[in-house]
Structures are given as structure tokens and as C-alpha cells.
């Protein structure tokens, strides 16, 4: 795997320590889980296997997933995987273990889709209770903040809500 234009993968244990059987050196690009990996086997069976042959598909799958979601060249993709990886020590060599989730987050530059459902005319009355309803969707939705300000750009209310999943309907009831 030390050839140019080849992705070289080392194996790590489930505790993020280097696997005793794995090669390492400055030619290794990434580390990935490779010990006791459940894999398909002969006669429609599954078995627990270990080796760089178990770690390499993890990296291949990560690259395939990222390339499916984002338009990115190979150099930038590798940079993101390295920058977001967790360094694993291999006898004085540090090799980045891939962190797919963190890499995906670093590449996501698209804002979530948010639509105000109510009030319909986008007008509120600050002198009475007001119900707000909005829909938000994003592949990594975690929370939302509703900020209401007046025509003078003075903030009237700020409300934070936890959200999870891909799509979320958020209802706020403001009391004056």
C-alpha cells in the first residue's frame, strides 16, 4: 500500500489503539476499526474477522458516502478526513482514524430549510399571547432558535428549543 495513488489503511482495536498485526509508517493514510468486525462469510454465514481487510472497507465506505453527498475532489476529501480524524499512535507515527460524522459536519455548508407556518401574515401582536409554528428540516437537525424583533431591529423575544432528526415541527407560544 506504499505505492503512489493508493489509499493505505491500518487497523485499530475497538479502544482506538493500534492493532498488533497492522503495519504502520509514514505511507499509511488512515486508520479504521479492523478487529472483531462482523462480516459476511461462506454459506450465508456471518463471522467475526480481524485485519486490515476489515479496516479498508470502512474507509472505502466513508469515501463513497461523502462522494455521494458532496461534490468534492480527492485532495479536499482526504484533507477533510485527515483534519477531522482522531490521531492514533503507532510507535511514534500518528495516523488519523477516520471520523465520518465529524467529516460530514465539516463539509455541510447548506443551511436547513425553515418555514414559518403561523402566523400566516408574518405579523405579531406584542400585546397578547402569540402562537408561532415553523417547520425545519436538515440531515443533522439538533436545535432551533426563534428570534422575534420589531421594525426598529430591537429583539423582542429569543427562544431556544432542542430538536432532533431530519424534520421537526416547532411550536412556540409567547406570552406578554
QUICOR-V229003 format. One record per residue. N is the residue number from 1. PHI is phi in degrees with one decimal (NA if undefined). PSI is psi as a letter, one per 40 degrees, with the letter a starting at -180 (none if undefined). OMEGA is omega in degrees with one decimal (NA if undefined). Layout:
n=N phi=PHI psi=PSI omega=OMEGA
n=N phi=PHI psi=PSI omega=OMEGA
This chain:
n=1 phi=NA psi=e omega=180.0
n=2 phi=-83.2 psi=e omega=178.3
n=3 phi=-67.5 psi=i omega=173.5
n=4 phi=-63.4 psi=i omega=178.2
n=5 phi=63.1 psi=f omega=174.9
n=6 phi=-120.3 psi=h omega=176.6
n=7 phi=-85.5 psi=h omega=-178.2
n=8 phi=-103.0 psi=h omega=-175.5
n=9 phi=-122.9 psi=h omega=173.7
n=10 phi=-103.8 psi=i omega=-176.8
n=11 phi=-107.1 psi=i omega=173.6
n=12 phi=-124.1 psi=i omega=175.2
n=13 phi=-80.3 psi=i omega=179.8
n=14 phi=-69.5 psi=e omega=177.8
n=15 phi=-98.6 psi=e omega=-179.7
n=16 phi=66.3 psi=e omega=174.3
n=17 phi=-97.9 psi=i omega=-179.0
n=18 phi=-62.4 psi=i omega=177.0
n=19 phi=-74.7 psi=h omega=-176.5
n=20 phi=-63.9 psi=d omega=-176.3
n=21 phi=-90.9 psi=e omega=-172.7
n=22 phi=-89.2 psi=i omega=172.4
n=23 phi=-73.6 psi=i omega=176.5
n=24 phi=-153.4 psi=i omega=178.7
n=25 phi=160.7 psi=i omega=-176.8
n=26 phi=-70.9 psi=e omega=177.0
n=27 phi=-86.9 psi=e omega=-178.7
n=28 phi=-81.9 psi=h omega=-176.8
n=29 phi=-86.9 psi=d omega=-173.6
n=30 phi=-143.1 psi=i omega=171.7
n=31 phi=-115.1 psi=i omega=178.8
n=32 phi=-153.3 psi=i omega=177.8
n=33 phi=-56.5 psi=h omega=-178.3
n=34 phi=-143.3 psi=e omega=-177.1
n=35 phi=-112.6 psi=h omega=-179.0
n=36 phi=48.9 psi=f omega=178.8
n=37 phi=-96.3 psi=h omega=177.6
n=38 phi=-71.1 psi=h omega=-175.1
n=39 phi=-137.8 psi=i omega=175.8
n=40 phi=-68.9 psi=i omega=-176.8
n=41 phi=-147.1 psi=a omega=-178.3
n=42 phi=-60.7 psi=i omega=175.0
n=43 phi=57.2 psi=f omega=177.5
n=44 phi=59.2 psi=f omega=179.6
n=45 phi=-110.3 psi=i omega=171.9
n=46 phi=-121.0 psi=i omega=176.6
n=47 phi=-138.7 psi=i omega=176.4
n=48 phi=-90.5 psi=h omega=-177.6
n=49 phi=-123.2 psi=i omega=178.5
n=50 phi=-135.6 psi=i omega=176.3
n=51 phi=145.2 psi=i omega=175.8
n=52 phi=-65.5 psi=d omega=175.4
n=53 phi=-70.7 psi=e omega=172.8
n=54 phi=-94.3 psi=d omega=-179.3
n=55 phi=-76.5 psi=d omega=-176.0
n=56 phi=-60.7 psi=d omega=177.2
n=57 phi=-62.6 psi=d omega=176.4
n=58 phi=-63.0 psi=d omega=179.7
n=59 phi=-69.4 psi=d omega=178.4
n=60 phi=-59.6 psi=d omega=178.6
n=61 phi=-63.7 psi=d omega=178.7
n=62 phi=-62.6 psi=d omega=179.6
n=63 phi=-63.8 psi=d omega=177.9
n=64 phi=-61.4 psi=d omega=179.0
n=65 phi=-62.1 psi=d omega=-178.2
n=66 phi=-64.3 psi=d omega=-179.9
n=67 phi=-66.6 psi=d omega=177.2
n=68 phi=-73.3 psi=d omega=-176.5
n=69 phi=-91.0 psi=d omega=-173.3
n=70 phi=-132.1 psi=i omega=171.9
n=71 phi=-86.0 psi=h omega=-174.2
n=72 phi=-149.9 psi=i omega=178.3
n=73 phi=-82.2 psi=i omega=-174.4
n=74 phi=-61.4 psi=d omega=-178.4
n=75 phi=-62.1 psi=d omega=179.2
n=76 phi=-66.9 psi=d omega=177.8
n=77 phi=-60.8 psi=d omega=179.0
n=78 phi=-63.0 psi=d omega=178.3
n=79 phi=-61.0 psi=d omega=179.3
n=80 phi=-64.3 psi=d omega=178.3
n=81 phi=-62.7 psi=d omega=179.7
n=82 phi=-67.8 psi=d omega=-176.8
n=83 phi=-62.8 psi=d omega=-177.1
n=84 phi=-99.4 psi=e omega=178.9
n=85 phi=-77.4 psi=i omega=177.0
n=86 phi=-104.2 psi=h omega=-174.8
n=87 phi=-69.3 psi=h omega=177.6
n=88 phi=-114.1 psi=h omega=-178.3
n=89 phi=-88.0 psi=h omega=176.0
n=90 phi=-118.5 psi=g omega=177.9
n=91 phi=43.5 psi=g omega=178.1
n=92 phi=76.4 psi=e omega=170.5
n=93 phi=-112.9 psi=h omega=174.8
n=94 phi=-103.6 psi=h omega=-178.6
n=95 phi=-121.6 psi=h omega=-178.5
n=96 phi=-75.1 psi=h omega=171.7
n=97 phi=-79.5 psi=h omega=-176.1
n=98 phi=-62.1 psi=i omega=174.1
n=99 phi=-127.1 psi=g omega=-172.1
n=100 phi=-62.2 psi=d omega=-176.7
n=101 phi=-61.5 psi=d omega=-179.5
n=102 phi=-63.1 psi=d omega=177.4
n=103 phi=-65.2 psi=d omega=177.9
n=104 phi=-60.3 psi=d omega=178.7
n=105 phi=-62.5 psi=d omega=-178.8
n=106 phi=-68.1 psi=d omega=-178.8
n=107 phi=-92.2 psi=e omega=-175.2
n=108 phi=-77.1 psi=h omega=179.2
n=109 phi=-111.0 psi=e omega=-177.9
n=110 phi=-93.3 psi=h omega=178.2
n=111 phi=-70.9 psi=i omega=178.0
n=112 phi=-66.1 psi=i omega=176.1
n=113 phi=-86.2 psi=h omega=-179.3
n=114 phi=-129.2 psi=h omega=177.1
n=115 phi=-133.6 psi=h omega=177.5
n=116 phi=-82.7 psi=h omega=-179.0
n=117 phi=-93.3 psi=d omega=-177.9
n=118 phi=-152.2 psi=h omega=7.2
n=119 phi=-74.9 psi=i omega=-172.8
n=120 phi=-65.8 psi=d omega=-175.5
n=121 phi=-95.7 psi=e omega=179.4
n=122 phi=60.5 psi=f omega=180.0
n=123 phi=-115.9 psi=h omega=179.0
n=124 phi=-124.2 psi=i omega=173.4
n=125 phi=-111.3 psi=h omega=-178.5
n=126 phi=-82.3 psi=e omega=-177.7
n=127 phi=-96.3 psi=e omega=180.0
n=128 phi=-146.3 psi=i omega=176.4
n=129 phi=-63.2 psi=i omega=-177.7
n=130 phi=-135.6 psi=h omega=177.0
n=131 phi=-99.2 psi=h omega=175.2
n=132 phi=-121.2 psi=h omega=176.0
n=133 phi=-136.6 psi=h omega=177.0
n=134 phi=-140.4 psi=i omega=175.6
n=135 phi=-110.8 psi=h omega=177.7
n=136 phi=-132.0 psi=i omega=175.2
n=137 phi=-142.7 psi=h omega=178.7
n=138 phi=-170.2 psi=i omega=-177.3
n=139 phi=-69.9 psi=e omega=-178.4
n=140 phi=-133.2 psi=f omega=-176.7
n=141 phi=-63.8 psi=h omega=-179.5
n=142 phi=-122.8 psi=d omega=-179.2
n=143 phi=-161.6 psi=i omega=177.9
n=144 phi=-143.2 psi=i omega=176.1
n=145 phi=-130.3 psi=h omega=175.5
n=146 phi=-102.8 psi=h omega=178.4
n=147 phi=-119.8 psi=h omega=179.8
n=148 phi=-116.7 psi=h omega=179.3
n=149 phi=-132.2 psi=i omega=-178.7
n=150 phi=-94.4 psi=a omega=-176.3
n=151 phi=-66.2 psi=e omega=176.7
n=152 phi=-92.3 psi=e omega=-178.6
n=153 phi=63.9 psi=f omega=172.5
n=154 phi=-89.6 psi=h omega=-179.6
n=155 phi=-74.5 psi=h omega=179.2
n=156 phi=-93.4 psi=d omega=-177.3
n=157 phi=-145.2 psi=i omega=170.0
n=158 phi=-136.6 psi=h omega=-178.7
n=159 phi=-129.7 psi=h omega=179.8
n=160 phi=-110.6 psi=h omega=177.7
n=161 phi=-132.3 psi=i omega=171.9
n=162 phi=-77.3 psi=i omega=177.1
n=163 phi=-142.6 psi=i omega=176.8
n=164 phi=-152.9 psi=i omega=178.8
n=165 phi=98.0 psi=a omega=-176.8
n=166 phi=-99.2 psi=d omega=-178.3
n=167 phi=-133.0 psi=i omega=-174.8
n=168 phi=-150.2 psi=h omega=172.5
n=169 phi=-101.5 psi=h omega=-175.2
n=170 phi=-118.9 psi=h omega=176.9
n=171 phi=-118.0 psi=h omega=178.0
n=172 phi=-121.0 psi=h omega=172.9
n=173 phi=-121.2 psi=h omega=-178.4
n=174 phi=-99.5 psi=h omega=177.9
n=175 phi=-116.3 psi=h omega=178.9
n=176 phi=-99.5 psi=none omega=NA
